[in-house]
Amino acid sequence: MSALLSRIATLPAQFQAVHATLRNPVDALPEAVFHDRLVERHLARQHIVYVCAPDLIREALVTQSSKLDKGEGLRRAIGPGLGEGLLTAEGAHWRWQRQALAPVFRASGIGAFLPAMTRATAHCVASLAAEGGIVAIDDVMMRLTGRIIIETMLSAPDAVDADAMARGLGVFLHQTRWSLLGDLLGTPEWLPHPGKARGRAAAQALRAEALTQIGMRRKLLDSHPADAPDDLLARLLSARDPETGRQMHDSEIVDNLLTFLTAGHETTALALAWTFDRLGRHPEILRAVQQEIDSTLTDDAPGMEQLDKLELTRNVLRESMRLTPPAPIIIREVKEAFTLDSVTLEKGTRLVVPIYALHRHRALWDAPEVFDPARFLPQEGKDRPQDDRYAYMPFGAGPRVCIGARFAETEALLVLAMTLKELTLTPELRVTPPGKMEITLRPAKPLLMSVKTRQ
């Protein structure tokens, strides 16, 4: 396969662009997306339109949302694992699921998940403190957020092997870029690609485990309903479409459990890993964050009220997600033609919102490459891109904005606060490695950090 990639690199510009996209879609973004409002490109058989201005993003994702869908590429890449859950479903099937699941992630109910988040984080921090040394913080955060999402889904630390599920998810996601490339090039879906068989097997194992957990919970509800916990699975089992009263059948619950496992595990882990690395490179900001945490967290189990007071810590997290958004690109396919900024988008056009570039857009941000949490401080009477939901959008925007955004931010704040209260993490690498997109934005090299207990 490496020989094939080397050969592609010697071919004309069109093929070289495909080659660059395969290696890292973020690096393959046209330079113009960092300063223009809208950029057109033709790649292989695709007409691609990059939308890079907040007003145009709103027009596309909100006003014209009914004329867009996620596209065949996404279904082809992650459908074998996530089925037709909230991330991949379209039209009426997506709409009723969104309505049914909205109460699950209502802000007022997020506090119920804090005990599970706190237990898992305390165990992780204690292990890091005991072992010390050098760790790959991205791997540590993957394991931790995997444990958190499993515990919030199932309320039982030992219900499943969370690490094994996280590894299986990684195997499945790693090979999805080949499916996306196949869609771009128009190759048939049955065509083999590297990792495809292992990825499909991992997806089937994940779905089988989720189905087992649903069956066990239904038996508990039938025999001892009072013993059933109030966790994510319980809320999925009881979720109803407010218009029709319809509930999800087991395969739809599996789809959404795995959707939440994917979206609520990897993206949060990456947001945390990038943030720890950046704080370690800015010791003066790290000291200020730790001072805020020390003065705010008065016990071992912080509640929502304490987390809400961590203003600087939250701004650090948000600035880190500006520079390295865990989900760096939104892709839609035009299913009904419309015009955007005098450009006609015909049916089949690939519409791309390059969040990574939007967050570094030179027309929107001052010193866009600089890590500056102060840019998120309240400033009355000043128009700022971070206040525009279509200029700063780490959780997406429009009708399909991430339903678990509040859950994810709460989890990330808790992990940052509990970890930095006890530990200081210092980067071992001279510079932060670049991000490499494989659905999410992962570091190209492990983020190695030394762990020391605070005195």
VENVENTA-V894638 format. One record per residue. N is the residue number from 0. RES is the residue in three letters. OMEGA is omega in degrees with one decimal (* if undefined). Layout:
<<N;RES;OMEGA> <N;RES;OMEGA>>
//
This chain:
<<0;MET;178.8> <1;SER;177.6> <2;ALA;178.6> <3;LEU;179.9> <4;LEU;179.0> <5;SER;179.7> <6;ARG;178.4> <7;ILE;-176.2> <8;ALA;-180.0> <9;THR;-176.9> <10;LEU;-177.4> <11;PRO;-171.5> <12;ALA;-179.8> <13;GLN;-177.9> <14;PHE;176.9> <15;GLN;176.5> <16;ALA;176.1> <17;VAL;179.6> <18;HIS;179.7> <19;ALA;179.0> <20;THR;179.1> <21;LEU;-178.4> <22;ARG;-179.7> <23;ASN;-176.6> <24;PRO;179.7> <25;VAL;177.9> <26;ASP;-177.2> <27;ALA;178.1> <28;LEU;176.6> <29;PRO;-179.3> <30;GLU;-176.1> <31;ALA;-177.9> <32;VAL;179.7> <33;PHE;179.0> <34;HIS;-179.9> <35;ASP;179.4> <36;ARG;-177.0> <37;LEU;-175.7> <38;VAL;176.3> <39;GLU;178.9> <40;ARG;173.5> <41;HIS;-177.2> <42;LEU;-175.4> <43;ALA;-177.5> <44;ARG;-171.1> <45;GLN;164.6> <46;HIS;-176.3> <47;ILE;176.4> <48;VAL;177.8> <49;TYR;-178.4> <50;VAL;-166.8> <51;CYS;179.5> <52;ALA;-175.6> <53;PRO;-178.6> <54;ASP;178.5> <55;LEU;176.8> <56;ILE;178.2> <57;ARG;178.8> <58;GLU;-176.8> <59;ALA;-170.7> <60;LEU;-178.9> <61;VAL;-175.9> <62;THR;-176.6> <63;GLN;-173.7> <64;SER;-179.0> <65;SER;-179.5> <66;LYS;-179.2> <67;LEU;166.0> <68;ASP;-175.4> <69;LYS;176.4> <70;GLY;-178.8> <71;GLU;-177.2> <72;GLY;-179.7> <73;LEU;178.9> <74;ARG;-179.7> <75;ARG;-175.5> <76;ALA;-172.4> <77;ILE;178.1> <78;GLY;179.6> <79;PRO;178.2> <80;GLY;-171.8> <81;LEU;177.0> <82;GLY;179.0> <83;GLU;174.8> <84;GLY;-172.6> <85;LEU;-177.9> <86;LEU;-171.2> <87;THR;-177.1> <88;ALA;179.8> <89;GLU;170.0> <90;GLY;-175.6> <91;ALA;-179.3> <92;HIS;175.3> <93;TRP;-172.7> <94;ARG;-176.6> <95;TRP;177.4> <96;GLN;179.7> <97;ARG;-179.8> <98;GLN;-178.6> <99;ALA;-173.7> <100;LEU;-178.9> <101;ALA;-179.8> <102;PRO;-179.0> <103;VAL;-175.6> <104;PHE;176.8> <105;ARG;-175.1> <106;ALA;-177.4> <107;SER;-178.4> <108;GLY;-177.1> <109;ILE;-178.9> <110;GLY;-179.9> <111;ALA;-179.7> <112;PHE;-176.1> <113;LEU;179.9> <114;PRO;178.6> <115;ALA;177.9> <116;MET;-177.3> <117;THR;179.9> <118;ARG;-177.1> <119;ALA;-178.2> <120;THR;179.2> <121;ALA;178.3> <122;HIS;180.0> <123;CYS;-178.8> <124;VAL;179.0> <125;ALA;178.9> <126;SER;178.7> <127;LEU;-179.6> <128;ALA;-178.2> <129;ALA;-175.3> <130;GLU;-178.3> <131;GLY;176.6> <132;GLY;-176.8> <133;ILE;-179.5> <134;VAL;168.5> <135;ALA;-171.3> <136;ILE;177.0> <137;ASP;176.4> <138;ASP;179.4> <139;VAL;-178.7> <140;MET;175.3> <141;MET;179.6> <142;ARG;-178.0> <143;LEU;-178.4> <144;THR;172.2> <145;GLY;177.5> <146;ARG;-178.7> <147;ILE;-176.7> <148;ILE;176.6> <149;ILE;-178.9> <150;GLU;178.4> <151;THR;176.9> <152;MET;-167.7> <153;LEU;176.5> <154;SER;-179.0> <155;ALA;-177.8> <156;PRO;-176.1> <157;ASP;-178.7> <158;ALA;178.7> <159;VAL;173.9> <160;ASP;-175.1> <161;ALA;-180.0> <162;ASP;179.8> <163;ALA;177.8> <164;MET;178.7> <165;ALA;178.1> <166;ARG;178.5> <167;GLY;177.5> <168;LEU;178.3> <169;GLY;177.9> <170;VAL;-179.5> <171;PHE;-175.4> <172;LEU;-175.0> <173;HIS;-176.2> <174;GLN;-176.4> <175;THR;-178.6> <176;ARG;178.6> <177;TRP;176.2> <178;SER;179.0> <179;LEU;178.0> <180;LEU;178.4> <181;GLY;177.5> <182;ASP;-179.9> <183;LEU;-176.7> <184;LEU;179.3> <185;GLY;177.9> <186;THR;179.2> <187;PRO;-174.6> <188;GLU;-177.3> <189;TRP;-175.9> <190;LEU;179.0> <191;PRO;171.9> <192;HIS;-177.6> <193;PRO;175.9> <194;GLY;-173.3> <195;LYS;-177.4> <196;ALA;178.7> <197;ARG;179.5> <198;GLY;178.7> <199;ARG;179.2> <200;ALA;178.3> <201;ALA;178.5> <202;ALA;179.7> <203;GLN;178.7> <204;ALA;178.0> <205;LEU;-179.4> <206;ARG;178.9> <207;ALA;179.3> <208;GLU;178.5> <209;ALA;179.5> <210;LEU;176.5> <211;THR;-179.2> <212;GLN;177.4> <213;ILE;179.3> <214;GLY;178.2> <215;MET;-179.2> <216;ARG;178.8> <217;ARG;176.9> <218;LYS;178.0> <219;LEU;179.3> <220;LEU;179.1> <221;ASP;-173.1> <222;SER;-176.9> <223;HIS;-175.3> <224;PRO;-178.6> <225;ALA;-178.4> <226;ASP;-176.9> <227;ALA;-178.1> <228;PRO;174.3> <229;ASP;179.9> <230;ASP;-176.9> <231;LEU;178.3> <232;LEU;178.5> <233;ALA;-178.7> <234;ARG;175.2> <235;LEU;-179.8> <236;LEU;-177.5> <237;SER;-177.7> <238;ALA;179.9> <239;ARG;171.0> <240;ASP;-177.0> <241;PRO;-178.7> <242;GLU;-173.8> <243;THR;-175.5> <244;GLY;-178.5> <245;ARG;174.5> <246;GLN;-179.4> <247;MET;170.6> <248;HIS;-168.0> <249;ASP;-178.2> <250;SER;177.1> <251;GLU;176.1> <252;ILE;175.7> <253;VAL;179.3> <254;ASP;-174.9> <255;ASN;172.6> <256;LEU;-179.1> <257;LEU;173.7> <258;THR;179.9> <259;PHE;176.3> <260;LEU;-179.2> <261;THR;-174.5> <262;ALA;-175.2> <263;GLY;-176.3> <264;HIS;-172.7> <265;GLU;-176.4> <266;THR;179.6> <267;THR;178.2> <268;ALA;-179.2> <269;LEU;176.7> <270;ALA;179.7> <271;LEU;-177.3> <272;ALA;178.8> <273;TRP;-178.1> <274;THR;177.5> <275;PHE;179.7> <276;ASP;-177.9> <277;ARG;178.7> <278;LEU;178.9> <279;GLY;179.3> <280;ARG;178.2> <281;HIS;-172.4> <282;PRO;179.8> <283;GLU;176.2> <284;ILE;177.9> <285;LEU;179.1> <286;ARG;179.4> <287;ALA;177.8> <288;VAL;-179.3> <289;GLN;175.6> <290;GLN;178.0> <291;GLU;-179.6> <292;ILE;-179.2> <293;ASP;-176.7> <294;SER;-174.8> <295;THR;-178.3> <296;LEU;-174.5> <297;THR;176.9> <298;ASP;-175.0> <299;ASP;-178.2> <300;ALA;-177.0> <301;PRO;177.4> <302;GLY;-178.0> <303;MET;-178.0> <304;GLU;179.0> <305;GLN;179.7> <306;LEU;-179.4> <307;ASP;-179.3> <308;LYS;-177.0> <309;LEU;-173.8> <310;GLU;-178.6> <311;LEU;179.9> <312;THR;178.6> <313;ARG;179.6> <314;ASN;175.3> <315;VAL;178.5> <316;LEU;-177.8> <317;ARG;178.1> <318;GLU;176.7> <319;SER;178.4> <320;MET;172.3> <321;ARG;-176.9> <322;LEU;179.7> <323;THR;178.4> <324;PRO;-177.9> <325;PRO;173.9> <326;ALA;-166.1> <327;PRO;-175.9> <328;ILE;170.5> <329;ILE;179.1> <330;ILE;174.5> <331;ARG;175.0> <332;GLU;-179.5> <333;VAL;178.1> <334;LYS;174.9> <335;GLU;-171.8> <336;ALA;171.8> <337;PHE;-177.6> <338;THR;-179.8> <339;LEU;179.4> <340;ASP;178.5> <341;SER;176.2> <342;VAL;179.0> <343;THR;177.1> <344;LEU;-179.9> <345;GLU;176.0> <346;LYS;-179.4> <347;GLY;176.9> <348;THR;175.6> <349;ARG;178.6> <350;LEU;-176.5> <351;VAL;169.1> <352;VAL;-177.0> <353;PRO;-175.1> <354;ILE;178.7> <355;TYR;179.8> <356;ALA;178.9> <357;LEU;-178.9> <358;HIS;177.7> <359;ARG;-173.6> <360;HIS;-172.8> <361;ARG;176.7> <362;ALA;-175.5> <363;LEU;-169.0> <364;TRP;170.6> <365;ASP;180.0> <366;ALA;-170.0> <367;PRO;-179.1> <368;GLU;-175.0> <369;VAL;175.7> <370;PHE;-174.1> <371;ASP;179.4> <372;PRO;-178.5> <373;ALA;-179.8> <374;ARG;178.8> <375;PHE;175.7> <376;LEU;178.3> <377;PRO;177.1> <378;GLN;-175.1> <379;GLU;174.0> <380;GLY;-179.5> <381;LYS;176.9> <382;ASP;-177.2> <383;ARG;-179.2> <384;PRO;-178.6> <385;GLN;176.9> <386;ASP;-178.4> <387;ASP;-175.6> <388;ARG;177.5> <389;TYR;172.7> <390;ALA;176.2> <391;TYR;-170.9> <392;MET;178.4> <393;PRO;178.1> <394;PHE;-177.7> <395;GLY;-178.7> <396;ALA;179.5> <397;GLY;-177.3> <398;PRO;-176.5> <399;ARG;173.1> <400;VAL;-176.5> <401;CYS;-177.8> <402;ILE;-177.8> <403;GLY;-175.9> <404;ALA;-179.4> <405;ARG;176.7> <406;PHE;-176.2> <407;ALA;-178.9> <408;GLU;177.5> <409;THR;178.8> <410;GLU;-177.9> <411;ALA;177.8> <412;LEU;-179.5> <413;LEU;-178.8> <414;VAL;177.6> <415;LEU;-175.5> <416;ALA;-177.4> <417;MET;-179.7> <418;THR;-175.2> <419;LEU;174.0> <420;LYS;-175.5> <421;GLU;-169.3> <422;LEU;167.4> <423;THR;-178.3> <424;LEU;-177.3> <425;THR;-179.2> <426;PRO;175.9> <427;GLU;179.9> <428;LEU;-177.7> <429;ARG;177.8> <430;VAL;176.3> <431;THR;178.4> <432;PRO;179.0> <433;PRO;176.0> <434;GLY;177.0> <435;LYS;-174.8> <436;MET;168.4> <437;GLU;-166.5> <438;ILE;174.5> <439;THR;-177.8> <440;LEU;-179.2> <441;ARG;172.6> <442;PRO;-178.8> <443;ALA;174.0> <444;LYS;176.6> <445;PRO;178.2> <446;LEU;-176.9> <447;LEU;179.9> <448;MET;174.6> <449;SER;-174.8> <450;VAL;175.0> <451;LYS;175.7> <452;THR;179.4> <453;ARG;177.7> <454;GLN;*>>
//
